[in-house]
Amino acid sequence: MHMKPLFFAVGLAVASPVFSQAPGGAPGGAPAVPAEVSAEINAKFKDTDERNGYVLGAMIAEDMVNRVRRSGYDAPDAAIAKGFEEWVTGKSKLSTNELRAVFSSMQAEVSRKNEEKRAAEATKNLKEGEDFLAANRTKDGVVSLPSGLQYKVLKAGEGQVKPKAEDTVVCHYRGTLLDGKEFDSSYTRGEPAKFGLNRVIKGWTEGLQLMTVGSKYQFFIPAGLAYGPNGSPPRIPPNSTLQFEVELVGIDDKAAKPAAAAPAGGQPVVTSDIIKVPSKAELEKGAKIEVIKATDVDRLQKEKEAQQKKD
C-alpha cells in the first residue's frame, strides 16, 4: 500500500516512544521477549497482516493524539481519525499545500494562546512573590538586602572563611516554590553539589558570599535574582520567587590558588581551615562533616607522627 508522507508529523512526532520501548519491555534498551498472541486476539482479524496493520495504526494514533494534546492543539478525536484515514487511503479533502496553510494557521494560534497563558502566569507569580517577600521581611530572623534578596541564618558555621564570587563551592541544598513544591535537592541525590559561584543565579552568587563554611542559611530569592520571566521549564514557572535551604560544605580553591611552599621538613604550610567531607557511604553510617582549624593541623600531624613512632 502506498502512503503519502505525513509532513505535519515532523512538527509533532519525530519518533514514537511506543516503538522505542513498548510497555513491559526490558529495561536498558534490551529487546523484550516476544509474547504469544492469544487466539482470542487473532479471531478479531481476518489475517496477520490486518492484525499487525491495525496495531501499528492504533499505536501511531495513541502517540500522535497525546502529542497533539500536549502541544495545545484542540480538535475532536473523530476528526483527527478521519483526517488520518483519508490521507492514508488517498482520499484527503485537502492538498499538501492546503494542509500546510491550515497547519501554519493552527501553529500561530496555539503559539498566541500559549504566550497569553505564559504572560498571565508570569504576572500572577510576580505579584504573589512580591506579596510574600513584603510579609516575610517582617518575620523574626529574616534579613532583607538592598538587592531584594532575603535570608535567615539557620545554623552559624564555626569557620571564618567566606567564598568569593570567583570561587568554586560545595553545597547541600533544597529548593522549593512558594507553595512548598520541591523542584531540586542535592539531599535527594545523596551528595553535595559543586559549582562555580559566578555560574549560578544572582541570588545564589550574592547569598553564598555571606556564609562561612559549615553554616546553613535559608534564602528567599525574588524572580529578578532567580530565573526571571522565562522561568526554568518545566519545574520552575515564569517569575517564580524561590526558597532555598543551603548548607555551605566547603570551598574548593585548589584550582585558583597555587599550593603553599613546603618548609624544610617537607610538609606544606597550612594557612586556612580544612574541610573534611566523608564519602557517601560514610555519611549514610552517620559520619559528619569536620572543620579542622589551620592552627590545629600542625598539632594533629605531630600527634600522628608520635603515634607512628610508638607503633
C-alpha positions as CSV (number, residue, x, y, z in Angstrom):
1,M,0.0,0.0,0.0
2,H,1.4,3.4,-0.9
3,M,1.2,6.0,1.9
4,K,1.6,9.8,1.3
5,P,4.2,11.4,3.5
6,L,2.6,12.9,6.7
7,F,4.5,16.2,6.6
8,F,2.9,17.6,9.7
9,A,4.3,14.6,11.7
10,V,7.7,16.4,11.7
11,G,6.4,19.1,13.9
12,L,4.5,16.7,16.3
13,A,6.1,13.3,16.5
14,V,9.5,12.6,15.0
15,A,9.9,9.3,16.8
16,S,7.2,7.4,18.7
17,P,8.2,6.2,22.2
18,V,5.9,3.2,21.8
19,F,8.3,1.8,19.2
20,S,11.5,2.6,21.2
21,Q,10.2,0.8,24.3
22,A,6.9,-1.0,24.4
23,P,5.0,-1.4,27.7
24,G,6.6,-4.2,29.6
25,G,9.8,-4.1,27.5
26,A,13.1,-5.0,29.0
27,P,15.0,-2.1,30.6
28,G,18.1,-0.5,29.2
29,G,17.0,-0.8,25.6
30,A,17.2,-4.6,25.5
31,P,14.6,-6.2,23.3
32,A,11.6,-7.6,25.2
33,V,10.8,-11.3,25.0
34,P,8.1,-11.8,22.3
35,A,4.7,-12.5,23.9
36,E,2.3,-15.1,22.4
37,V,-0.7,-13.6,20.7
38,S,-3.8,-15.2,22.0
39,A,-6.3,-16.9,19.8
40,E,-8.9,-14.5,21.0
41,I,-7.0,-11.6,19.6
42,N,-6.3,-13.3,16.3
43,A,-10.0,-14.1,15.9
44,K,-10.8,-10.4,15.6
45,F,-8.9,-10.1,12.3
46,K,-9.0,-11.9,9.0
47,D,-5.2,-12.5,8.9
48,T,-1.9,-11.5,10.5
49,D,-1.3,-8.6,8.1
50,E,-4.6,-7.0,9.0
51,R,-3.9,-7.5,12.7
52,N,-0.4,-6.0,12.5
53,G,-1.5,-3.1,10.4
54,Y,-4.3,-2.3,12.8
55,V,-1.9,-2.4,15.8
56,L,0.6,-0.1,14.1
57,G,-2.2,2.4,13.2
58,A,-3.5,2.3,16.8
59,M,0.0,2.9,18.3
60,I,0.7,5.8,15.9
61,A,-2.7,7.3,16.7
62,E,-2.2,6.9,20.5
63,D,1.2,8.7,20.4
64,M,0.1,11.3,17.9
65,V,-3.1,12.3,19.8
66,N,-1.1,12.5,23.1
67,R,1.4,14.8,21.4
68,V,-1.2,16.9,19.8
69,R,-3.0,17.4,23.1
70,R,0.3,18.3,25.0
71,S,1.2,20.8,22.2
72,G,-2.0,22.6,22.8
73,Y,-3.9,21.7,19.6
74,D,-7.6,21.3,20.0
75,A,-9.6,19.1,17.6
76,P,-12.2,16.3,18.0
77,D,-10.8,12.8,18.1
78,A,-13.2,11.7,15.3
79,A,-12.0,14.5,13.0
80,I,-8.3,13.5,13.7
81,A,-9.1,9.9,12.9
82,K,-11.0,10.8,9.7
83,G,-8.2,13.0,8.5
84,F,-5.6,10.3,9.2
85,E,-7.7,7.6,7.4
86,E,-8.5,9.7,4.4
87,W,-4.9,10.8,4.0
88,V,-3.6,7.2,4.2
89,T,-6.2,6.0,1.7
90,G,-5.6,8.8,-0.7
91,K,-9.0,10.4,-0.2
92,S,-7.9,13.6,1.6
93,K,-10.2,16.6,1.1
94,L,-7.1,18.9,1.1
95,S,-3.9,19.1,-1.0
96,T,-0.5,19.1,0.6
97,N,-0.2,22.9,0.2
98,E,-3.7,23.4,1.7
99,L,-2.7,21.2,4.6
100,R,0.4,23.3,5.2
101,A,-1.6,26.5,5.1
102,V,-4.1,25.3,7.7
103,F,-1.4,23.8,9.9
104,S,0.6,27.1,9.9
105,S,-2.5,28.9,10.9
106,M,-3.0,26.4,13.8
107,Q,0.6,26.8,14.9
108,A,0.2,30.6,15.0
109,E,-3.0,30.4,17.1
110,V,-1.5,27.9,19.5
111,S,1.6,30.0,19.9
112,R,-0.5,33.1,20.6
113,K,-2.6,31.3,23.2
114,N,0.5,29.8,24.9
115,E,2.1,33.2,25.1
116,E,-1.0,34.7,26.6
117,K,-1.2,31.9,29.2
118,R,2.5,32.3,30.0
119,A,2.2,36.1,30.4
120,A,-0.8,35.8,32.7
121,E,1.1,33.2,34.8
122,A,4.2,35.4,35.0
123,T,2.1,38.4,36.1
124,K,0.3,36.3,38.7
125,N,3.6,34.7,40.0
126,L,5.4,38.1,40.2
127,K,2.5,39.6,42.3
128,E,2.4,36.6,44.6
129,G,6.2,36.8,45.1
130,E,6.1,40.5,45.9
131,D,3.4,40.0,48.5
132,F,5.2,37.1,50.0
133,L,8.5,39.0,50.3
134,A,6.7,42.0,51.8
135,A,5.2,39.9,54.6
136,N,8.4,37.8,55.0
137,R,10.7,40.7,55.7
138,T,8.8,41.4,58.9
139,K,9.4,37.9,60.4
140,D,11.9,37.3,63.1
141,G,15.4,36.5,61.9
142,V,14.8,37.5,58.3
143,V,17.3,39.9,56.8
144,S,16.4,42.0,53.7
145,L,19.2,43.2,51.4
146,P,19.1,46.2,49.0
147,S,19.0,43.8,46.0
148,G,15.8,42.3,47.2
149,L,17.4,39.1,48.5
150,Q,16.2,37.9,51.9
151,Y,17.9,35.3,54.1
152,K,17.7,33.7,57.5
153,V,20.5,32.1,59.4
154,L,19.5,28.5,60.4
155,K,23.0,27.5,61.6
156,A,26.1,29.6,62.0
157,G,29.3,28.0,60.9
158,E,32.4,27.8,63.1
159,G,34.8,28.8,60.4
160,Q,35.8,32.3,59.3
161,V,36.3,31.7,55.6
162,K,33.7,33.0,53.1
163,P,33.6,32.3,49.4
164,K,34.2,34.9,46.8
165,A,32.2,35.2,43.5
166,E,35.0,33.5,41.6
167,D,35.3,30.5,43.9
168,T,34.0,27.0,43.4
169,V,31.8,25.9,46.3
170,V,30.5,22.6,47.6
171,C,26.9,22.8,48.9
172,H,23.9,20.8,50.1
173,Y,20.6,22.4,49.2
174,R,16.9,22.0,48.8
175,G,14.8,24.4,46.5
176,T,11.1,24.9,46.7
177,L,8.4,27.1,45.2
178,L,6.3,29.3,47.4
179,D,3.7,26.5,47.6
180,G,6.3,24.2,49.1
181,K,6.7,22.1,45.9
182,E,10.3,20.8,45.7
183,F,12.0,21.3,42.3
184,D,15.6,20.4,43.2
185,S,17.6,18.8,46.0
186,S,21.1,17.6,46.5
187,Y,19.9,15.7,49.5
188,T,17.6,13.6,47.3
189,R,20.6,12.8,45.0
190,G,22.6,11.8,48.1
191,E,25.7,14.0,47.5
192,P,26.5,17.7,47.7
193,A,26.7,19.8,44.5
194,K,29.9,21.5,43.3
195,F,29.8,24.6,41.1
196,G,31.4,27.9,40.3
197,L,29.7,30.7,42.3
198,N,29.6,33.0,39.4
199,R,27.8,30.5,37.2
200,V,24.5,30.3,39.1
201,I,21.5,32.6,39.6
202,K,22.3,36.0,41.1
203,G,20.6,35.2,44.4
204,W,23.0,32.4,45.0
205,T,26.0,34.3,43.9
206,E,25.2,37.1,46.4
207,G,23.8,35.0,49.2
208,L,26.6,32.4,49.5
209,Q,29.2,35.1,49.9
210,L,27.6,35.9,53.2
211,M,28.1,32.4,54.5
212,T,31.0,30.8,56.3
213,V,31.9,27.2,55.8
214,G,29.7,24.9,57.9
215,S,26.8,27.4,58.1
216,K,23.2,26.8,56.8
217,Y,21.0,29.6,55.5
218,Q,17.5,29.9,54.2
219,F,17.3,32.2,51.1
220,F,14.2,33.9,49.7
221,I,15.0,34.9,46.2
222,P,12.8,37.2,44.1
223,A,12.3,36.4,40.5
224,G,14.7,39.1,39.3
225,L,17.5,37.3,41.1
226,A,16.4,33.9,40.0
227,Y,15.1,32.7,36.6
228,G,13.0,35.8,35.8
229,P,10.1,35.9,33.3
230,N,11.3,32.8,31.4
231,G,11.4,30.5,34.4
232,S,13.1,27.2,34.0
233,P,10.5,24.8,32.4
234,P,9.1,22.5,33.3
235,R,9.9,22.7,37.0
236,I,10.1,26.5,37.7
237,P,7.3,28.7,36.3
238,P,7.9,32.2,35.0
239,N,8.6,34.9,37.5
240,S,8.8,32.5,40.4
241,T,10.1,33.6,43.8
242,L,12.2,30.7,45.1
243,Q,13.1,29.4,48.6
244,F,16.3,27.6,49.3
245,E,17.9,25.9,52.3
246,V,21.6,25.9,51.6
247,E,24.5,24.4,53.6
248,L,28.0,25.5,52.7
249,V,30.0,22.4,52.9
250,G,33.3,23.7,51.6
251,I,35.2,26.0,49.2
252,D,37.3,24.4,46.5
253,D,40.0,26.8,45.7
254,K,42.7,24.4,44.6
255,A,42.5,25.5,41.0
256,A,42.5,29.2,41.8
257,K,45.5,29.3,44.3
258,P,48.9,27.6,44.0
259,A,50.0,25.2,46.8
260,A,51.9,26.8,49.6
261,A,55.6,26.3,49.5
262,A,56.8,23.4,51.7
263,P,59.1,24.2,54.6
264,A,62.4,22.4,55.3
265,G,60.6,19.5,56.9
266,G,58.7,18.7,53.7
267,Q,55.2,19.4,55.0
268,P,53.2,22.2,53.3
269,V,52.2,25.3,55.3
270,V,48.5,25.3,56.0
271,T,47.0,28.8,56.2
272,S,43.3,28.1,56.1
273,D,40.8,25.7,57.6
274,I,40.5,22.2,56.1
275,I,37.0,20.8,55.4
276,K,36.9,17.0,55.7
277,V,33.9,15.7,53.8
278,P,33.0,12.0,54.4
279,S,32.2,9.7,51.5
280,K,28.6,8.9,50.7
281,A,28.9,5.6,52.4
282,E,30.4,7.2,55.5
283,L,27.6,9.8,55.6
284,E,25.0,7.0,55.5
285,K,26.7,5.5,58.5
286,G,26.3,8.7,60.4
287,A,29.7,10.4,59.8
288,K,29.7,14.2,60.0
289,I,31.5,16.9,58.0
290,E,34.5,18.1,60.0
291,V,36.1,21.6,60.0
292,I,39.8,21.3,61.1
293,K,41.3,24.7,62.1
294,A,44.5,25.7,60.5
295,T,46.0,26.2,64.0
296,D,45.2,22.5,64.8
297,V,46.8,20.9,61.7
298,D,50.4,21.1,63.0
299,R,49.4,19.7,66.4
300,L,47.4,16.8,64.8
301,Q,50.3,16.0,62.5
302,K,52.8,15.8,65.4
303,E,50.4,13.6,67.3
304,K,50.2,11.3,64.3
305,E,53.9,11.1,63.9
306,A,54.4,10.4,67.7
307,Q,51.9,7.6,67.5
308,Q,53.6,6.1,64.4
309,K,56.9,6.0,66.3
310,K,55.3,4.2,69.2
311,D,53.8,1.6,66.8
